[in-house]
């Protein structure tokens, strides 16, 4: 599995790094000729600045604050989403109870709930995290439910014929059968979570990369703003594609891995 994971990561590097390299080269060539370097400072300016800011430590503190929020929100939302999705996917009664709530909440823009939650619970870190966790929960619950319902009856019947109890059925058949959809929804959850994270930190936080982006724009420290933008982009790529790679490794029967 270690060799498989390493090969998977190495195989992904060109496709992940390629867009960054092309964008950096095009940006460097365009700065000062096509675009105004005051608003679009080239990588030759932002990359040394990024190293300086992270070495000083303040920027690292903001990055760790963002990572902490996205990890906590995803852990809370995904745990609840997997539990609800598995039970509702298997139990018709549970599905009848859960489906109407998911149908109402899923289309609602989660950022619209932020002022309401702040009004109810105050300007707290818990509200910031729970707002992101709700978005992750809905994605994971719906996809997990779909994954459970897509399991073929023959696998369920084979397990029951071999004496599997309820716990064994969930552990040996239902959870592994839904695992591809679970990891797919986790990847999407990180993507949505990072988008919400930036907006929440811009509007209602005094730390994090989203806060740095908005604060840098207000102070017109444009290169610092781009360092934060690139940082959140790199973190997003690592979390989103890292989850996809982990899912491929843990679901070899899907046949998605290509050496």
DRENTOR-413327 format. One record per residue (C-alpha): residue number from 1; residue in one letter; x, y, z. Coordinates in pm, 1 decimal. Example, Ala and Ser with C-alpha at 12.3 -4.5 7.8 and 13.67 -1.06 7.14 Angstrom:
BEGIN
(atom 1 "A" (1230.0 -450.0 780.0)),
(atom 2 "S" (1367.0 -106.0 714.0)),
***
This chain:
BEGIN
(atom 1 "X" (0.0 0.0 0.0)),
(atom 2 "X" (290.5 236.3 73.9)),
(atom 3 "X" (433.6 180.8 -274.0)),
(atom 4 "X" (88.2 229.5 -425.8)),
(atom 5 "X" (37.0 555.3 -237.8)),
(atom 6 "X" (379.9 685.2 -337.4)),
(atom 7 "X" (324.3 600.4 -703.7)),
(atom 8 "X" (-19.5 762.6 -692.9)),
(atom 9 "X" (122.6 1085.1 -548.9)),
(atom 10 "X" (412.1 1096.0 -795.4)),
(atom 11 "X" (173.6 1033.0 -1083.6)),
(atom 12 "X" (-44.8 1322.5 -971.6)),
(atom 13 "X" (239.6 1575.8 -937.8)),
(atom 14 "X" (259.7 1685.8 -1305.2)),
(atom 15 "X" (-114.0 1748.4 -1327.6)),
(atom 16 "X" (-115.8 1934.9 -995.6)),
(atom 17 "X" (199.7 2142.4 -1046.6)),
(atom 18 "X" (148.1 2208.8 -1417.8)),
(atom 19 "X" (-122.0 2477.4 -1381.1)),
(atom 20 "X" (81.0 2655.7 -1111.2)),
(atom 21 "X" (393.8 2661.8 -1329.7)),
(atom 22 "X" (207.4 2782.2 -1640.5)),
(atom 23 "X" (24.8 3051.4 -1444.1)),
(atom 24 "X" (346.1 3168.5 -1275.7)),
(atom 25 "X" (533.0 3196.6 -1606.6)),
(atom 26 "X" (246.9 3377.7 -1779.7)),
(atom 27 "X" (207.6 3611.1 -1482.8)),
(atom 28 "X" (578.5 3691.2 -1473.1)),
(atom 29 "X" (582.7 3775.0 -1842.9)),
(atom 30 "X" (265.0 3982.9 -1827.2)),
(atom 31 "X" (359.6 4188.4 -1520.5)),
(atom 32 "X" (470.5 4535.2 -1621.9)),
(atom 33 "X" (364.4 4490.5 -1984.0)),
(atom 34 "X" (3.3 4372.1 -2002.0)),
(atom 35 "X" (-105.0 4408.7 -1637.3)),
(atom 36 "X" (-24.7 4668.9 -1372.0)),
(atom 37 "X" (233.8 4523.6 -1129.2)),
(atom 38 "X" (87.9 4734.8 -848.8)),
(atom 39 "X" (-224.6 4517.8 -861.8)),
(atom 40 "X" (-68.8 4202.2 -1006.7)),
(atom 41 "X" (282.2 4171.4 -859.0)),
(atom 42 "X" (479.8 3898.3 -1038.9)),
(atom 43 "X" (590.3 3574.1 -870.7)),
(atom 44 "X" (946.0 3710.3 -852.6)),
(atom 45 "X" (806.2 3955.3 -596.6)),
(atom 46 "X" (547.2 3744.2 -415.4)),
(atom 47 "X" (752.4 3424.6 -370.5)),
(atom 48 "X" (1044.5 3588.8 -182.3)),
(atom 49 "X" (787.5 3781.7 21.0)),
(atom 50 "X" (606.3 3457.1 105.1)),
(atom 51 "X" (928.8 3303.3 234.5)),
(atom 52 "X" (997.5 3614.4 442.1)),
(atom 53 "X" (646.0 3628.3 588.5)),
(atom 54 "X" (641.8 3261.8 683.4)),
(atom 55 "X" (988.7 3277.1 836.6)),
(atom 56 "X" (880.6 3572.2 1051.7)),
(atom 57 "X" (605.5 3348.2 1190.3)),
(atom 58 "X" (297.6 3572.5 1183.5)),
(atom 59 "X" (178.2 3435.5 849.9)),
(atom 60 "X" (228.5 3079.6 970.4)),
(atom 61 "X" (1.3 3158.4 1265.6)),
(atom 62 "X" (-273.7 3272.6 1027.8)),
(atom 63 "X" (-228.3 2964.1 807.6)),
(atom 64 "X" (-250.5 2732.3 1108.1)),
(atom 65 "X" (-566.7 2910.3 1223.4)),
(atom 66 "X" (-727.9 2840.8 884.6)),
(atom 67 "X" (-611.1 2477.8 886.9)),
(atom 68 "X" (-747.9 2429.3 1238.0)),
(atom 69 "X" (-1089.5 2564.2 1136.5)),
(atom 70 "X" (-1119.7 2356.2 819.5)),
(atom 71 "X" (-1002.5 2035.6 990.4)),
(atom 72 "X" (-1239.3 2075.4 1286.4)),
(atom 73 "X" (-1533.0 2169.2 1062.7)),
(atom 74 "X" (-1472.2 1875.5 829.1)),
(atom 75 "X" (-1422.7 1630.0 1115.3)),
(atom 76 "X" (-1749.0 1735.5 1281.4)),
(atom 77 "X" (-1952.6 1758.2 961.4)),
(atom 78 "X" (-1814.7 1440.8 805.2)),
(atom 79 "X" (-1856.2 1228.7 1119.5)),
(atom 80 "X" (-2218.6 1330.7 1155.4)),
(atom 81 "X" (-2279.0 1302.8 780.9)),
(atom 82 "X" (-2138.4 949.8 756.9)),
(atom 83 "X" (-2344.0 832.5 1055.3)),
(atom 84 "X" (-2668.2 985.7 927.5)),
(atom 85 "X" (-2603.7 877.9 567.5)),
(atom 86 "X" (-2536.9 515.2 657.4)),
(atom 87 "X" (-2839.9 481.0 883.7)),
(atom 88 "X" (-3074.4 668.4 647.2)),
(atom 89 "X" (-2939.3 483.5 346.1)),
(atom 90 "X" (-3014.0 146.2 501.6)),
(atom 91 "X" (-3329.4 223.1 699.4)),
(atom 92 "X" (-3638.8 330.0 506.1)),
(atom 93 "X" (-3794.6 484.8 817.5)),
(atom 94 "X" (-3482.4 686.8 893.1)),
(atom 95 "X" (-3470.4 801.5 530.6)),
(atom 96 "X" (-3829.8 924.6 548.1)),
(atom 97 "X" (-3737.5 1124.8 857.3)),
(atom 98 "X" (-3407.5 1268.9 727.5)),
(atom 99 "X" (-3481.4 1336.6 360.0)),
(atom 100 "X" (-3718.5 1634.3 407.4)),
(atom 101 "X" (-3465.5 1812.6 629.8)),
(atom 102 "X" (-3181.9 1754.2 384.2)),
(atom 103 "X" (-3400.7 1872.5 95.9)),
(atom 104 "X" (-3472.3 2200.7 276.7)),
(atom 105 "X" (-3120.1 2270.2 404.8)),
(atom 106 "X" (-2907.7 2160.3 109.0)),
(atom 107 "X" (-3006.3 2436.8 -140.3)),
(atom 108 "X" (-2971.5 2708.3 124.7)),
(atom 109 "X" (-2647.8 2913.5 91.6)),
(atom 110 "X" (-2471.0 2827.8 416.0)),
(atom 111 "X" (-2301.5 3167.5 440.5)),
(atom 112 "X" (-2650.0 3320.2 467.4)),
(atom 113 "X" (-2687.9 3147.4 804.4)),
(atom 114 "X" (-2379.2 3315.9 947.5)),
(atom 115 "X" (-2548.1 3642.8 1060.3)),
(atom 116 "X" (-2836.7 3445.0 1210.3)),
(atom 117 "X" (-2601.9 3218.7 1406.0)),
(atom 118 "X" (-2394.4 3514.0 1523.7)),
(atom 119 "X" (-2712.2 3686.0 1640.8)),
(atom 120 "X" (-2816.1 3374.1 1833.9)),
(atom 121 "X" (-2482.5 3254.6 1972.6)),
(atom 122 "X" (-2249.5 3554.0 1951.3)),
(atom 123 "X" (-1935.1 3623.8 1751.0)),
(atom 124 "X" (-1757.8 3302.3 1849.9)),
(atom 125 "X" (-1520.4 3052.8 1695.4)),
(atom 126 "X" (-1778.1 2779.9 1748.1)),
(atom 127 "X" (-2023.2 2952.0 1512.1)),
(atom 128 "X" (-1756.5 2987.8 1241.2)),
(atom 129 "X" (-1672.0 2619.1 1259.7)),
(atom 130 "X" (-2032.0 2497.4 1280.3)),
(atom 131 "X" (-2131.7 2698.5 972.4)),
(atom 132 "X" (-1866.0 2518.5 767.6)),
(atom 133 "X" (-1947.0 2186.7 937.1)),
(atom 134 "X" (-2310.5 2215.1 826.7)),
(atom 135 "X" (-2208.5 2244.1 461.0)),
(atom 136 "X" (-1978.5 1941.2 492.4)),
(atom 137 "X" (-2245.2 1744.1 679.4)),
(atom 138 "X" (-2504.4 1791.3 406.5)),
(atom 139 "X" (-2266.2 1687.1 127.6)),
(atom 140 "X" (-2139.3 1381.2 312.3)),
(atom 141 "X" (-2481.2 1269.9 437.3)),
(atom 142 "X" (-2644.9 1286.8 93.3)),
(atom 143 "X" (-2356.9 1113.4 -86.1)),
(atom 144 "X" (-2319.1 846.4 181.5)),
(atom 145 "X" (-2690.5 774.4 166.8)),
(atom 146 "X" (-2663.1 736.5 -210.2)),
(atom 147 "X" (-2362.4 508.6 -169.6)),
(atom 148 "X" (-2545.6 281.0 71.9)),
(atom 149 "X" (-2851.8 260.4 -152.1)),
(atom 150 "X" (-2632.2 170.7 -450.7)),
(atom 151 "X" (-2503.8 -147.5 -281.9)),
(atom 152 "X" (-2640.2 -447.8 -470.1)),
(atom 153 "X" (-2886.7 -666.8 -284.5)),
(atom 154 "X" (-2682.1 -976.5 -358.0)),
(atom 155 "X" (-2405.4 -855.8 -123.8)),
(atom 156 "X" (-2654.6 -789.8 156.3)),
(atom 157 "X" (-2822.2 -1126.9 107.2)),
(atom 158 "X" (-2487.7 -1309.9 102.9)),
(atom 159 "X" (-2386.8 -1150.2 431.8)),
(atom 160 "X" (-2721.0 -1232.0 595.5)),
(atom 161 "X" (-2709.9 -1591.0 466.8)),
(atom 162 "X" (-2369.4 -1628.6 631.9)),
(atom 163 "X" (-2506.8 -1521.9 968.2)),
(atom 164 "X" (-2402.8 -1157.6 973.9)),
(atom 165 "X" (-2568.0 -956.3 1247.7)),
(atom 166 "X" (-2659.1 -588.7 1224.1)),
(atom 167 "X" (-2317.2 -467.2 1339.8)),
(atom 168 "X" (-2133.0 -707.1 1108.1)),
(atom 169 "X" (-2353.1 -602.0 818.0)),
(atom 170 "X" (-2268.0 -235.2 869.0)),
(atom 171 "X" (-1897.0 -304.5 922.5)),
(atom 172 "X" (-1835.8 -562.9 650.6)),
(atom 173 "X" (-2079.7 -465.3 373.9)),
(atom 174 "X" (-2251.0 -129.5 408.9)),
(atom 175 "X" (-1956.9 88.1 517.9)),
(atom 176 "X" (-1709.1 -57.2 263.1)),
(atom 177 "X" (-1975.3 -40.8 -9.5)),
(atom 178 "X" (-2035.4 328.6 54.9)),
(atom 179 "X" (-1667.0 414.4 103.0)),
(atom 180 "X" (-1603.9 547.5 -252.4)),
(atom 181 "X" (-1894.7 791.3 -223.8)),
(atom 182 "X" (-1784.1 887.8 127.3)),
(atom 183 "X" (-1437.0 989.2 11.5)),
(atom 184 "X" (-1577.4 1165.1 -294.0)),
(atom 185 "X" (-1804.5 1369.9 -69.1)),
(atom 186 "X" (-1516.4 1442.2 170.2)),
(atom 187 "X" (-1317.6 1584.9 -119.9)),
(atom 188 "X" (-1613.1 1802.0 -222.8)),
(atom 189 "X" (-1663.8 1893.8 141.5)),
(atom 190 "X" (-1309.9 2027.8 169.1)),
(atom 191 "X" (-1361.3 2227.7 -150.0)),
(atom 192 "X" (-1683.0 2388.4 -24.8)),
(atom 193 "X" (-1533.9 2426.9 321.7)),
(atom 194 "X" (-1237.2 2628.2 195.3)),
(atom 195 "X" (-1467.1 2860.2 0.6)),
(atom 196 "X" (-1675.4 2921.7 312.0)),
(atom 197 "X" (-1363.0 2953.3 524.9)),
(atom 198 "X" (-1229.2 3244.3 321.9)),
(atom 199 "X" (-1561.7 3431.1 329.0)),
(atom 200 "X" (-1612.8 3373.1 701.1)),
(atom 201 "X" (-1259.6 3486.0 786.3)),
(atom 202 "X" (-1303.3 3794.6 569.5)),
(atom 203 "X" (-1630.0 3891.2 736.0)),
(atom 204 "X" (-1601.9 3775.3 1094.2)),
(atom 205 "X" (-1253.6 3681.3 1209.4)),
(atom 206 "X" (-930.9 3842.3 1321.3)),
(atom 207 "X" (-705.8 3556.8 1218.3)),
(atom 208 "X" (-670.1 3318.6 927.2)),
(atom 209 "X" (-574.2 3356.4 562.9)),
(atom 210 "X" (-913.9 3496.6 465.6)),
(atom 211 "X" (-867.3 3771.3 722.7)),
(atom 212 "X" (-520.6 3844.6 580.0)),
(atom 213 "X" (-662.3 3872.2 226.5)),
(atom 214 "X" (-923.4 4128.7 327.2)),
(atom 215 "X" (-692.6 4317.3 564.4)),
(atom 216 "X" (-420.6 4337.5 298.0)),
(atom 217 "X" (-668.4 4477.0 45.8)),
(atom 218 "X" (-784.7 4740.5 293.1)),
(atom 219 "X" (-423.7 4842.2 364.5)),
(atom 220 "X" (-333.4 4811.5 -4.8)),
(atom 221 "X" (-48.4 4570.7 68.8)),
(atom 222 "X" (-122.3 4381.9 -251.7)),
(atom 223 "X" (177.8 4143.5 -255.7)),
(atom 224 "X" (86.2 4027.3 97.2)),
(atom 225 "X" (-269.6 3967.9 -23.0)),
(atom 226 "X" (-148.6 3742.2 -305.2)),
(atom 227 "X" (68.2 3543.8 -66.4)),
(atom 228 "X" (-245.6 3466.7 134.2)),
(atom 229 "X" (-443.0 3383.6 -182.1)),
(atom 230 "X" (-175.4 3142.6 -304.5)),
(atom 231 "X" (-144.9 2990.8 42.5)),
(atom 232 "X" (-515.6 2911.5 64.5)),
(atom 233 "X" (-500.5 2771.6 -289.4)),
(atom 234 "X" (-212.8 2538.6 -203.9)),
(atom 235 "X" (-387.0 2422.2 113.0)),
(atom 236 "X" (-705.9 2357.1 -83.9)),
(atom 237 "X" (-522.0 2149.4 -342.9)),
(atom 238 "X" (-347.5 1946.4 -70.6)),
(atom 239 "X" (-666.0 1869.3 120.7)),
(atom 240 "X" (-895.9 1811.0 -176.0)),
(atom 241 "X" (-661.3 1598.0 -386.7)),
(atom 242 "X" (-505.7 1433.2 -81.1)),
(atom 243 "X" (-850.0 1307.4 14.3)),
(atom 244 "X" (-907.6 1179.8 -338.8)),
(atom 245 "X" (-576.0 991.8 -335.7)),
(atom 246 "X" (-648.9 841.5 6.9)),
(atom 247 "X" (-990.5 733.4 -117.1)),
(atom 248 "X" (-838.9 562.2 -421.4)),
(atom 249 "X" (-590.2 377.8 -200.5)),
(atom 250 "X" (-859.7 259.1 41.7)),
(atom 251 "X" (-1098.1 151.0 -235.5)),
(atom 252 "X" (-876.0 -54.6 -469.7)),
(atom 253 "X" (-1177.6 -248.5 -597.8)),
(atom 254 "X" (-1293.8 68.5 -774.5)),
(atom 255 "X" (-1003.0 36.4 -1019.2)),
(atom 256 "X" (-938.9 414.3 -1033.7)),
(atom 257 "X" (-567.6 383.5 -974.7)),
(atom 258 "X" (-346.6 391.6 -1281.0)),
(atom 259 "X" (30.8 345.3 -1220.4)),
***
